[in-house]
Amino acid sequence: MKAAALRVSALAMAAALVAPAASAQGVEVTVVSGAVGAAVANFDALVAPWEERTGNDAVLVPMPASTTDQFGQYRLWLAAQNGDIDLYQTDVIWAPQLAEHFVDLTQVATEAGLIEQNFPSIIESQTVEGKLVAIPIFTDAPALFYRTDLLEKHGREVPTTWAELQETAQFIQDAERAEGNGEMWGFVWQGNAYEGLTCDALEWVKSFGGGQIVEPDGTISINNPQAVQALETAAGWVGTISPEGVLAYQEEESRGVWQTGNAVFMRNWPYAYLLGNGEDSAVAGSFDVAPLPMGEGEGAQSAATLGGWNMAVSRYGDQQEAAIDLALYLGSAEAQKQRALNEGNLPTIQSLYEDAEILEANPYFARWQEVFQTAVPRPSAPTQGDYNEVSTLFFTAVHSVLSGEEEAADALEDLEADLEDVLE
C-alpha cells in the first residue's frame, strides 16, 4: 500500500503552526486522499513544514478520482478496523455515515482555535451527536465556467437560465465549427454514474423547483413534474451541445475538454479555475465564472451543491497521536493558505478571505460568495447511514434518463419506490 505513495520535491515554506508538537518522533502517518486536480502532486510540499517540525513523515496513498469508489474503499478499511491508514480525507457528506470510526476532535480543535476560526456551518456539517469527527481543510461549490472571448466574439451574454445556456451554447458551437473548429462543444459537465452526477442532477432538479431528493424532514420529494422537466432538459443536451461521451465524464474529463479550448461552458468546482489559468491551458485569461443557471417555472432558482473536504483521524490507526497533529496542521490557516495559493481551494477559515496575498492570487474568490448564497446540501443529514445507497439509486436513475434507457417520469416513479424501501 505505502509503495503506492507519491513523493514530490518539497518546497521550503515557513509556517507558524497552530497545533502543539506531536510527542511521537520519526513515525510514518499514512493519509488517503482523492486524486483530483493538483492535490496529489502538491501533497509533499503541503506537509513539508509539518514533517520538518515533528520529524515525522506523511505518506500519501492516492485513491480513485471517483468519490463513490473512494467511499466504498473507506468503508471496507474502516469496517475491517485497518490500522495501516491513519488519516482519511473525507467528503462533506460522509460525516454522518462514518462518524463511529473516527476520533472525536472537538477538544484538540478547540484548543488549536480552529472551531472559532471556521465558518460555523462547516463545523456543524462535521459534527455528529456533539462530536467533531473531521477537521475542515477547504470548502467547495460549483459554478458555471464560460469563455469570455467566445461570448464577446459572438455577441452573447452570460446565460442565467438553462434555456439560455442551451441556445447560446448551440449557437456558438455551430458558429465555431463552421469556422473550422470541429472539436468545439457547447457545454461539458459530469455525466458518469457516480457521486458527481448526484451533485449535477441535484442542481438541475433544485433549479427547476423540484426539491432536494429527500427533504430535511425526511420527506421523499424527487417524484414531481419539476424534477421530470429538469432531467428531460439535461437529457436533451447529450449529443447536441454536449458530447455523447459526457455520460462517462467526471470532473477531470470535463476539465480536459474545457482546458484544451473545446467547450464554451463548463460546470465544475473552484479547483478548475486556477488550473484553467495555468501555463499549459489554452483558455488562460479567456474565461470567467458565474452562478449556475436556473430552470423554469415556480420555485426556479440557481443552485450549487455544497461540497468541501475534511481530515478525519481513524480510531484504528497505528499512529493516532501523530495523525491528530497532522490533521490540525492541515486544517490550520497556514496550510489552508497554501492550498488557496497553490491549488485554488476555497478556505473554510473566515479570516483568509481578507488575506491580501490570497486575494491577489485568487481575485475570483470574491465571485464565489454569490455562488455560496445558492448552495444546497445533499440529503446526507436526513438519510444518515443510508445516504450512500440513496445517492447511488438517484444517480443510477438519472444516468438511465440521460442515456435514453428510461423516460424521466418512469425513472423517478421507480426511484421514489426504491427510496421508500431504503428509508422506511
ChimeraX attribute file (.defattr): number of C-alpha atoms within 10 A of each C-alpha:
attribute: neighborCount
match mode: 1-to-1
recipient: residues
	/A:1	10
	/A:2	13
	/A:3	8
	/A:4	11
	/A:5	15
	/A:6	15
	/A:7	15
	/A:8	11
	/A:9	11
	/A:10	14
	/A:11	13
	/A:12	11
	/A:13	15
	/A:14	9
	/A:15	14
	/A:16	14
	/A:17	18
	/A:18	18
	/A:19	22
	/A:20	13
	/A:21	14
	/A:22	17
	/A:23	10
	/A:24	14
	/A:25	14
	/A:26	12
	/A:27	16
	/A:28	18
	/A:29	23
	/A:30	23
	/A:31	24
	/A:32	20
	/A:33	22
	/A:34	22
	/A:35	18
	/A:36	19
	/A:37	18
	/A:38	16
	/A:39	18
	/A:40	21
	/A:41	15
	/A:42	20
	/A:43	20
	/A:44	21
	/A:45	19
	/A:46	24
	/A:47	20
	/A:48	19
	/A:49	22
	/A:50	25
	/A:51	18
	/A:52	11
	/A:53	14
	/A:54	19
	/A:55	15
	/A:56	19
	/A:57	20
	/A:58	24
	/A:59	21
	/A:60	23
	/A:61	19
	/A:62	20
	/A:63	19
	/A:64	14
	/A:65	16
	/A:66	18
	/A:67	20
	/A:68	17
	/A:69	14
	/A:70	20
	/A:71	20
	/A:72	11
	/A:73	14
	/A:74	20
	/A:75	14
	/A:76	11
	/A:77	15
	/A:78	19
	/A:79	11
	/A:80	10
	/A:81	15
	/A:82	16
	/A:83	16
	/A:84	17
	/A:85	28
	/A:86	25
	/A:87	29
	/A:88	21
	/A:89	21
	/A:90	26
	/A:91	20
	/A:92	23
	/A:93	22
	/A:94	22
	/A:95	25
	/A:96	22
	/A:97	18
	/A:98	21
	/A:99	21
	/A:100	14
	/A:101	18
	/A:102	22
	/A:103	18
	/A:104	21
	/A:105	19
	/A:106	19
	/A:107	12
	/A:108	17
	/A:109	22
	/A:110	13
	/A:111	12
	/A:112	19
	/A:113	15
	/A:114	23
	/A:115	21
	/A:116	13
	/A:117	17
	/A:118	23
	/A:119	17
	/A:120	13
	/A:121	10
	/A:122	20
	/A:123	20
	/A:124	14
	/A:125	20
	/A:126	26
	/A:127	20
	/A:128	18
	/A:129	8
	/A:130	10
	/A:131	16
	/A:132	25
	/A:133	29
	/A:134	35
	/A:135	31
	/A:136	32
	/A:137	27
	/A:138	25
	/A:139	21
	/A:140	23
	/A:141	24
	/A:142	28
	/A:143	26
	/A:144	22
	/A:145	27
	/A:146	24
	/A:147	22
	/A:148	19
	/A:149	15
	/A:150	17
	/A:151	17
	/A:152	11
	/A:153	10
	/A:154	13
	/A:155	10
	/A:156	14
	/A:157	12
	/A:158	21
	/A:159	21
	/A:160	17
	/A:161	18
	/A:162	21
	/A:163	15
	/A:164	16
	/A:165	22
	/A:166	21
	/A:167	14
	/A:168	24
	/A:169	26
	/A:170	20
	/A:171	15
	/A:172	23
	/A:173	26
	/A:174	17
	/A:175	14
	/A:176	20
	/A:177	13
	/A:178	10
	/A:179	9
	/A:180	9
	/A:181	13
	/A:182	12
	/A:183	14
	/A:184	23
	/A:185	27
	/A:186	27
	/A:187	30
	/A:188	30
	/A:189	27
	/A:190	26
	/A:191	28
	/A:192	22
	/A:193	23
	/A:194	22
	/A:195	22
	/A:196	22
	/A:197	25
	/A:198	26
	/A:199	22
	/A:200	21
	/A:201	24
	/A:202	29
	/A:203	31
	/A:204	30
	/A:205	28
	/A:206	26
	/A:207	29
	/A:208	28
	/A:209	24
	/A:210	25
	/A:211	21
	/A:212	22
	/A:213	27
	/A:214	22
	/A:215	16
	/A:216	15
	/A:217	9
	/A:218	13
	/A:219	13
	/A:220	18
	/A:221	15
	/A:222	24
	/A:223	21
	/A:224	17
	/A:225	15
	/A:226	24
	/A:227	27
	/A:228	22
	/A:229	19
	/A:230	24
	/A:231	23
	/A:232	18
	/A:233	18
	/A:234	20
	/A:235	21
	/A:236	14
	/A:237	20
	/A:238	20
	/A:239	12
	/A:240	16
	/A:241	26
	/A:242	25
	/A:243	18
	/A:244	15
	/A:245	14
	/A:246	20
	/A:247	19
	/A:248	15
	/A:249	22
	/A:250	24
	/A:251	23
	/A:252	18
	/A:253	16
	/A:254	23
	/A:255	26
	/A:256	17
	/A:257	19
	/A:258	29
	/A:259	23
	/A:260	16
	/A:261	19
	/A:262	22
	/A:263	28
	/A:264	28
	/A:265	28
	/A:266	27
	/A:267	23
	/A:268	24
	/A:269	20
	/A:270	21
	/A:271	21
	/A:272	27
	/A:273	24
	/A:274	20
	/A:275	20
	/A:276	24
	/A:277	16
	/A:278	14
	/A:279	9
	/A:280	11
	/A:281	15
	/A:282	15
	/A:283	21
	/A:284	18
	/A:285	13
	/A:286	14
	/A:287	18
	/A:288	18
	/A:289	23
	/A:290	17
	/A:291	26
	/A:292	27
	/A:293	24
	/A:294	25
	/A:295	28
	/A:296	16
	/A:297	11
	/A:298	10
	/A:299	15
	/A:300	19
	/A:301	22
	/A:302	24
	/A:303	30
	/A:304	30
	/A:305	25
	/A:306	19
	/A:307	20
	/A:308	20
	/A:309	22
	/A:310	24
	/A:311	28
	/A:312	29
	/A:313	29
	/A:314	29
	/A:315	20
	/A:316	20
	/A:317	20
	/A:318	18
	/A:319	21
	/A:320	20
	/A:321	15
	/A:322	26
	/A:323	27
	/A:324	25
	/A:325	20
	/A:326	27
	/A:327	25
	/A:328	27
	/A:329	26
	/A:330	25
	/A:331	27
	/A:332	27
	/A:333	25
	/A:334	20
	/A:335	24
	/A:336	24
	/A:337	23
	/A:338	20
	/A:339	24
	/A:340	23
	/A:341	18
	/A:342	19
	/A:343	20
	/A:344	25
	/A:345	26
	/A:346	25
	/A:347	28
	/A:348	29
	/A:349	24
	/A:350	14
	/A:351	12
	/A:352	20
	/A:353	16
	/A:354	9
	/A:355	11
	/A:356	11
	/A:357	14
	/A:358	21
	/A:359	16
	/A:360	11
	/A:361	14
	/A:362	17
	/A:363	11
	/A:364	16
	/A:365	20
	/A:366	11
	/A:367	14
	/A:368	18
	/A:369	12
	/A:370	13
	/A:371	23
	/A:372	19
	/A:373	13
	/A:374	19
	/A:375	19
	/A:376	19
	/A:377	20
	/A:378	24
	/A:379	21
	/A:380	22
	/A:381	22
	/A:382	17
	/A:383	22
	/A:384	17
	/A:385	16
	/A:386	17
	/A:387	22
	/A:388	20
	/A:389	13
	/A:390	24
	/A:391	24
	/A:392	17
	/A:393	19
	/A:394	26
	/A:395	23
	/A:396	20
	/A:397	22
	/A:398	29
	/A:399	24
	/A:400	17
	/A:401	22
	/A:402	25
	/A:403	14
	/A:404	14
	/A:405	11
	/A:406	15
	/A:407	18
	/A:408	25
	/A:409	18
	/A:410	13
	/A:411	20
	/A:412	24
	/A:413	15
	/A:414	15
	/A:415	22
	/A:416	20
	/A:417	12
	/A:418	14
	/A:419	20
	/A:420	13
	/A:421	9
	/A:422	14
	/A:423	17
	/A:424	5
